Every structure is written in C-alpha cells, then in structure tokens.
Amino acid sequence: MQDKIWLSLPHMGGTEINFVNEAFATNWIAQLGPHVNGFESDLKSYLGNTVEVAALNSGTAALHLSLVILGVQAGDEVICQSMTFSASANPIRYQGATPVFIDSEPDTWNLCPVALEEAIKDRIQKGKKPKAIIAVHLFGMPFKIDEIQAVAQKYDIPIVEDSAEALGSFYKGKACGTFGKISVLSFNGNKIITTSGGGALVSSDPEVKNKAVFLSTQARDAAPHYQHSEIGYNYRMSNVCAGIGRGQMQVLDQHVQLRRSMHFFYQELFKPYPSVQLFTEPNSDYHSNHWLSAITIDAAQSNGKTAEQLRIHLEKVNIESRPLWKPMHMQPVFATYPYYGGTTAQDLFEKGLCLPSGSSLTTEERNRIAQAVHEFFA
C-alpha cells in the first residue's frame, strides 16, 4: 500500500525550530513571553495594522471569549451559520445561550443574507433580539460581507467573524479577520499555518484586546495578592507555541499560494467532468486562500456516481477526502434549536466532498489523485 495522502497536513517552513529553541534557551515556557508579543505583532502587520490581536490557545477559546466580551448570557440568542464546524456553535451553549441556525447561499456556501434578516425579524417579533451573529468564511471563502454587514448594521447586532479557515483570504483587497466587531483565527494543526494548537482574537478596539488578555489569564485583578472580580479562563497562548507561529508567519504567503495552486490543479482535473462543480470565488471581489478545495457532484449528470462513492474510492487507494461540514441544524446535539432557510446547506452536504489540499503535496501525490479520479469516472 502506498503512503497515505492526507487532507491537510501541517507544513513547517524550517525556521520554527529557531524560535522554539530560543524559548527554551531563555526559559520562556510560560503562557506569555516575547514570542507571544511578537506573534501578535506579526499577525497585526499581516492583517493591515488596523486591528489588535490577542493570541490564545485555540480558535474555540477566541470564539468563547468573543461572546463573553459581547455580553452573551444564559437565555440570550446568538445567530450562527449552520454549515460550519461545531466549534462555531459550541461556545454559544457554553454561555447557556440559544443558537439560531441560518442556511447558506449557493455562491459562497456561507450565511444567507435573506434568511439572516428573516430570522432576525422573527426573533425580534418573538421578543428575543439576537445578541450576536457568528458568520463563517467556509473553507477560506469570504462570506457575502457587504450584504451581511448591511443586515447586521440595520438591526444593530455585532458580527463575530469566524475566520478560523480564512487567514490569507481577502475581500475587496481587505484581509479576512478584520471585518467583525470581533474576529477569530485558528492555528490548529490542519490550518493554513499552525502553532500545533492555537488561535487568536482580533478587534479594531484596543479595549477588546485588553479584555481578552485579561479574561484569558484567569481575570486576575491588579493587586499584589490573587484577587478576582470576574470569572476568568486559562486561554492564553504559550510562548513555545507562539514561537512556532512566528516561524509559520514567514511562510504564510507561500502556503496560501500553494493551497491556491491545488485549487487550480483541481480546476484542470475536473474539466472533462461536467457533473463536478469546483467550489470557487463568485467574482473578483473574493480572494480565497482555498484552505480546502471542495467539489459537488450532480449524480443526475454523472450516471449516478456520487461524492460519497468517490470518497470511498479514494479511501481504497489510501487518499483521504472528507464530506463537507454536516450542517449544525442536522446535528443531534443541535437538532431542537431554531433554523431559518431552505435546503442549500443540506444539499451541499449531501453532494459535496473536500479533497486533499495541503501546501506540502508533491507532484507524485497530485498524479496519484488525478489517476484515482480518472479511474472513478471511467
């Protein structure tokens, strides 16, 4: 059996070890230190110097603190894109709040502006104005930012921008991760860059960053003894992980370019197969990092061949692929919560597949993928 081709592996640039060694040599092995400060500065510079950044130990922690800072409490409601990973929705329940799930639209597979406004109107009519909107850039594709922002501003509801998959993506030339009242990044092992585990909270408001740092370090008051007036969390990034991140920042643009080249590889690969649609930018306003390349297969055009059949075929030749995120409103744990929209997210889930997209994939591995695809459709 040939070596496994994975969906999205970590990809080291080579200089990460220098930063890690420096952390060890100086004994900065704590959840603060010069690499944490440096990594935050690197991210701020990359995002355009219009924001402040708090480095945390996961993207989920950043989402949770976003809701805490926005005042979400038990009994509140928070709108959340349904087609996403569960980490987008779980923090709503951490706070004892109710998630209200929204369907996707077919252009970006993200939050549908029409269903969003319908939901807000209905929740207000029911006496429950949502406290926040969690909007996701799915697989690195920017959501319809102008339309979503217009709805959010109309009803004065803050956006939490889940940019966990979209570092290196842009909308109208502006970096994803800078569009929300609070924005969130992830540096999990499968992301465009990694700190092994890690995330960041981003905001244009310095007070939001300061609050995030305070809450993520157990909310210790300024006193010579340990004094706490608020509930805190152990969410700060370690200096060692931040060192990895500093090295990864040096290859971020290269990783984005390589992920995008995988997208263009699939563009050519699927040209002979009209039943296959590759997930791509709707127009030139959108610039996706193509963190994951994804397709849908129309079984009516493919003689009954489905995305699930392709996944099984690839698995037999040791190539990993994965269904699209199963929408949150279809998950057992969230099935009883409100949902607004049609069947776009469900249809995408049933027809879609994520393909190997890593920035370290070789020409030989691409050839294996191409051969397997051609064998499947032959």
Secondary structure, DSSP 8 states (H G I E B T S, - for coil): ----B-SS-----S-HHHHHHHHHHTT--SS-SHHHHHHHHHHHHHHTSSSEEEEES-HHHHHHHHHHHTT--TT-EEEEESSS-GGGTHHHHHTT-EEEEE-B-TTTSSB-HHHHHHHHHHHHHTT---SEEEEE-GGG----HHHHHHHHHHTT--EEEE-TT-TT-EETTEETTSSSSEEEEE--TTSSS--SS-EEEEES-HHHHHHHHHHHBTT--SSSS---SS---B-B--HHHHHHHHHHHTTHHHHHHHHHHHHHHHHHHTTT-TTEEE---SSTTEE---SSEEEEE-TTTTTT--HHHHHHHHHHTTB--B-----GGGSGGGTTS-EES-SHHHHHHHHEEEE---TT--HHHHHHHHHHHHHHH-
